[in-house]
Structures are given as C-alpha cells and as structure tokens.
Amino acid sequence: MKDFITPRRTANAILMLRAHAQYRNKSFLVVEGPTDRDFFDRLIDQNSCDIKVASGKDNVIMVLKELQKGKKKFEGVLGVVDADFWLLNGVASPVDNLFLTDTHDLETMIISSPALEEVVRDYSPPDCILSSEEIGALIRGTMVTIGKDIGYLRWLNDTESLGLRFEGLPIADFVEPMTLVIDMAGLISATRLGGNGDSLEEAVIKQKFCELQEVAADTWQLCQGHDLMSLFEIFLPLIIKENCGQDSAAGSYGQSDSAEISQSLLAAFGPVFFAETKLHAAIQKWEEDNHPYLVLSEYN
C-alpha cells in the first residue's frame, strides 16, 4: 500500500484539503514516518496544523518540491526529517521550509535529553544506592561510547557507498556483556554479508574504518537512534544489576524490549524538553515568517 503513496499523491492531498474552509489557514507538517507523526502529534496545535506522513526522507523533500512548483508557491507547509549524516557531511538543504533534527535522528534527540532519566526512573528500584540521574548518565555514556563506533562504520558506508547491510543485524550478538565492549571486527564481517559489501576486501574496510575514527566528529551526529535503542535494551538491566543488586535488576529483565523502550522514551519527551531544542526554535521562527500559519501548541 505504501508504494502507492507517492510524493505527488501526498502533495495533491494537501492541495485538495486546503480547498476546504476548515483547512484554509491550517499549516501542514510533512514527516518521514508513523513514529515521527506520533512524536509531533503531542506537540502541535491540532486546530492549526495537520501532519502528513510521506514515507521516507526523500519523499518529504519531493512533497515540498511538488508544492513549491510554479509561479505561486504553496504557503503554510514545512517538513521535518532526520539529519542523518547531513550535518557531518555539510549537506545543504535541497528545498525551502525543510528542517532537521538537532542530532542524527529523533531517537537520538530524545536519548540525549532528560527523557532518558525519566524512563530509567521507571525501571530503577527505589532502594538503589544510585539515583536515576546517575544510572541514566552511566547508561547514556556506555551506549554512546559503543554507538559512536557503530556510527563511524555507518558514516563510512554512507560516504563511500560501500553497500554494507545494517538492517536487521542483532547488535546484542556483538556486545560482550561482561566488559560492555562491542566486537567491531565481527560486526564489520556481518555487515558485508547479504549486501554489496561482500565483494570488498574486509581488511580494506577495517583500514578505512580505523582511518575515519581519527576524524573528530560530533558524537550525537554519529550515533544512530535504532542502535542506541538496542544498546539501551542490553545495558539497562546490566547496569541496574551491577549498581543495585541482582534482586533489584530482576524486574528489568524481560520488560525492557526495544518497542516498549521506544514508546516509553517517546512518551517521556514532552513539550518542556522539546522547547530546549534547535528544531523547536527553527519552527517558531518559521511561524513568525509565515503568519498566520501555526504549528506548535501554545504550551510549547
């Protein structure tokens, strides 16, 4: 069904809605997918803004381009997409009214915020000697240390089009739970299988990877949200067990699957945390420049 939702169809749907009186002064926020829709649904003014899912970053861009064709550009529409590696690579926005997440993606923007500590508090036992803030800092630091190395490999794959396969890889299989260290050699070997990367010399990939690691880069632009979610699932019970005891950790095992964690983090990231982001400031500026169109709720 998704294949039939083309950028042109989405753009035409927006044009048709604007023809109705109740949408005359409504703005339209175009996002990549359902998770993005759920994220912004709690932050926008429902009476002033309507969210449209374009099914992918490239499609968001194409929708905006479709609406900006012709002599009279369509007003009151903006798009938000994951930064991915654009900020690291210095990629300029290909279209007007397109905004990026502060960090690599929405998930990392949430994990870098105090929303992480909010979720950790729900899983931490009340009798733990460490506070949820201290446990959260331990978990975040461990996740980011490992996630950054995976990020360098993803960045290498992105910039040099190596054809490595990351989708569906079980990150947990490459993490040593006792030392909390990732087996990067094993991960590199696994990413070559099933993709175009299997035609490359593994030694060459490892050499390029090591060379890229020497390049200083913003950690939060390197780390990918899905990787950190997988690592959070692994490290949450381990770090609670180490710092709060076996009995205290028992309640975390079997409960912190990635889907539940994702939903918990999404729910914890409210308007107060969003108000501290560059993305929030950019949308506010857009509202000032595009009166009378509004996006954000008055509580943001």
N, C-alpha and C positions, 0 to 999 in steps of 0.2 A: 504493500500500500504506500510505503514511504517513497517508492520510486516514482509515483505519480504526483507527489507534492513537489513540483519543480519551483524554482525561484520565480518564474513568470506567473505561475498559478498563485503563489503566495502574494506577489505584488498586485495581481489583479483582484484578489480577495480583499486586500486593503483598500484599493481604489473603489471597489463596489460598496464596502462598508462606509467609507467617507461620504458616499452619496446620500446616506440616510441621515436624518436630522439629529438623531442621538449620537452620531459619530462625527458631527460637523467640526467640533472643536476638540475632539479626542486625539491624543498622540498615540503612536504605535511604536512599541518596543519589540524589535526583532532579535531573537536569541537563537542559539545553536540547537538546544535540545530540551527535553522534558525536565531534566534536573535544573537547568538554567531557569526555565519557566517557574518551577516550584520555588526556586531561590528568590526571584524577583516578585513573585506573586504576593509575598508578605510585605514587600517594601514599597510597592507602587500605590498610587491613589487609584482605586478601582473605578471611580467615576470619571477619571480624567485620562486614563491610559489603558490600552489594550495590548496584551502580549501575543506575539505570533512566533511560532516555532518554525525555523527554516530548515531544520535537519542538516546541520553542519556549518562549519565556519565559512567555507567558500560560498555556500548558499545564502548566508546572511549578507555577504558582500554583494552577491548578484542581485538579491532583492533590492538593496539600496540603490544599486546602479540602474535597475529597471525603473525605479520610482524617480530617478533623477534625470531620466532621458527627456529630450525635448526642450523647448524654449522655457516653459514654465515648470520648474521643479516642484515635485510634490512636497508639501510642507508638513512638519509635525511628525516626522519619522526618524528614528535613530536605531542603531544596532549596537549590541554588546557581544564581544567574542573573547575567547581566551587569548592571552598574549602569546602563549606557547613560547617559541624562541624568537619572536619578532623583535623584542626589546634588546636581546643579546646580539642579534644579527643586524640591528639598526634598520629594520624594515619599516618603511614609511607606510602610512595608511593609504590603501588604494582607492578610497572613496570617502566623501564627506559624511559627517554625522556617525562615524564608527568609533566606538570606544573599547578600550582594552581593560582587562583585569589588572590590578596592581602587580600581581605575581603571575607565575606561569599559567594558572587557571583558577577557576572559582574555588576548587577544593583546597589549593594551597593558600589562597587568600583567607579562607576560613581557618585552616590549621595554624596559620601564623598569628591568628588573633586570640584573644582571651576565651573564645568559644571552646577551644581545646580544654582549658582548665574546667570549664563548666561541665563538659562531658566526663572528664576524669573524676570530678567530684561525685558523679552518679555511680561510678564503678568502685570508688575507693571506700574502704571500710572506715567507719567513724573513729575506730580506735587506733588507726595508723599513726605512727610517730611523725610521719611527714605530712605536710599539708597538700591539698590538691594542687596548689600552685607549684610546690616543689616537685611533686610527682610529674605534673604536666611539663615542667621545664626539663626533667630527665628524659621523658618520653620524646618530647619535641627534639631535643638535642641529638638523641640516638637516631631518630627517624631521619633527620636532616643530614646527619653525617653519612649514613648509608644511601639515602635518597639522592644526595648530591653526586655520588659516584655513578649511580644508575643514570642520573641526569646527563652527566658528561657523555655517556655512551649513547643516549638518545640524541643529544646535541650533535655528536659526530655523525650519527646516522642521518640526521636531518640535513646537515650542511653538505655532506658528501654523497647523499643518496645511496647509501650502502645496501639498502634493501633488507636490513635486519628485521626480524619479526619479534615484536614485543607483546602483541595482543594474545591474551590467554596464558602467558607464562606464569607459572606459580612461583611468585617471589619467595614464598616461605621455603621452597626446596633449596634455595641458595643461601639461606641465612643460618649461621651456626648459633643456636640459642644459648649456649653456654658462654660464648665470647661476644655475642651480638655483633658479629662480623659477617660480611657478605662475601661469598665466593664469586668474585668478579670474573675469574677465568672460566668458571663453569657457566656463568650467565652469558658471557660472550659466546661461548661454544653453542649454548642453547638458542641464542637469537639468530644464529646462522642457519639453523635447521628450518626447513619449510618455507624459506624466503629466498630472495635473490642473493642474500649474503653468503649462501653455501658455496658460491663459486669463488669467493675471496679467500686469500690465504689468511688463516687465523692469526698468524704471527704479525701480519701487516696490520690487521685490525687492532690487535693489542698494542702495537707500537704507536699507531695513530691515537689510540685512546690515552696512552700514557703521555704523549706529547700535548694533547688537548688539556689534560689535567693540570698542566703547568700554566694554563691561561687563567688568570684571575677572573672570576665571574660571580655575579650576584647569586647566592645560594637559592633564593626564592624564585629566581627566574629559571634556574636549572631543574629544581625538583618538580616532579610531575605528581599531580594530585592522586591519581589511582595508585601509584607506587607507595606514596605515603600512607594512604588508607590501608593498603595491605600490610605495611610495616607496623602501623598502629595496632592492627588486629593481633600481630605477633607479640609486640612489645608490651602492650597494656597489661596482660596477666603476668608476664615475666617480671616486669619492674615492680608491680604491686607485690608479687610474691617475695621478691628479694628485699623489699623495704618494709613490708607489712606482715610477712609471715605466710606460711602455707595455708592456714585456715582462712585467713583474710582474702587470699587470692582465689580461693575455690569458687567464690561467687562470680568471678570474672570469666573463668573458663567456660567455654561453650555458649557464652552470652554475647561476646563481642565480635560477631561476624561482621564482614565489611559492609553489608547492606544496612544493618542496624546502626553501625557506627556512622555511616554516611548520613542517614536520616537524623541521628542524634546531633551531629555537628551542624547540619543544615538548620535544625530547629533552634540550636543554641546561638546561632549567628543572627542576632536581631538587629533592629534599627540603630541601636546605640553603637554597636561595633561597626556597622556599615557606614555610619556617619563619619568615622575616622579614616575612611579610605580615599584615595585619589579618584577612584571611579565615582564615588558619591559627589565629590567636588566638581568633577567634569560634567556630570549630569545636571547638577544645579546650574552650572554656567550655561549649559545648553538651554535650560528652561528660561534663563534670563535673556538669551539671544533669540529665542523662538516663541515669544509671547504671542498668543495666550496658551500655548501648549504646555501641559504639565505632565510629569512622570511620577515623581516621588510623593509619598504620603506626607501630609503636613507634620507628621510625627518624626520624619527623617530630617 
